[in-house]
Amino acid sequence: MNLIMFGPPGAGKGTQAKLLQQTYKIKQLSTGDMLRGEVAAQTDLGRRISDIMDDGGLVPDELIIELIADCIAQPECKRGFILDGFPRTLPQAEALNEMLTQKGQKIDHVLALEVVEDDLVERVKKRAGETAIARSDDNEETLRRRLSVYHEQTAPVLPYYEAAGLLRKIDGMQSVEAVTAQIETILNKSAAA
Ligand code: AMP
C-alpha cells in the first residue's frame, strides 16, 4: 500500500506517518527529515539547501524528485510507503506518477489533513518546545512563509489527486488518536472492498 500524507506545515503529517509505519509495516519517507539529515551532515546537498529551508522555501524539484526515486527503489519500500512532505508541487506529483507507472505501481490514497490555520502557529510553537533538537524553521516568521508557500505551490496539487479519485479528507483538528482512527477506517474499508 502506497500512501501520501498531505497537509500544511504543523498539520500532524509526521506524527500520523510514524504511526501508520508501525501499524501497516510500510516505510515512512519524510523528505523534510532526509533534507535536515543532509544539512546536519554538511554534505554538498546540505550546504546548497540549508538557506532555502531556513527561509521556509522549497528546495528545487529536480533534487527532491531524485531523492524520492532513490528511496522508493529500496527494498525497505517493497511492502509500500508513506510519503510525508512529498509531493509539494505539481511537477513533483507528475514526476511521482511517472516513476510509479514505470514500475507498475501506484498511489492508493492521498490522506489530506484539514486544519484551522490560525491554530497551526500555536501547534508549531508547541512542537518547537517539545523537540529535543530545535528545528531552525519552527519559528513564527518562517512558519508564516511556509504556509504561504503551501498555499501557492502545494495546495494546487490537491485537485490533481481529487481528479484521480485518490483524495481522502481527514479532520486534522481532532486528537492524534481520533485522526489515526479516522485514517485506519478509510484504509481498512478500502482493503475490505
Ligand atoms: P517538512 O519537514 O516536511 O516541513 O520540510 C521542511 C523543509 O524541507 C521545507 O520547508 C522545505 O524547505 C524542504 N522540503 C521538504 N520536502 C520538500 C519537497 N517535497 N519539496 C521541496 N522542499 C521540500
Boltz pocket constraint, residues with backbone or C-beta under 6 A from the ligand:
constraints:
  - pocket:
      binder: B
      contacts: [[A, 9], [A, 31], [A, 32], [A, 33], [A, 35], [A, 52], [A, 53], [A, 56], [A, 57], [A, 58], [A, 59], [A, 60], [A, 64], [A, 84], [A, 85], [A, 86], [A, 87], [A, 88], [A, 89], [A, 92], [A, 137], [A, 146]]
      max_distance: 6.0
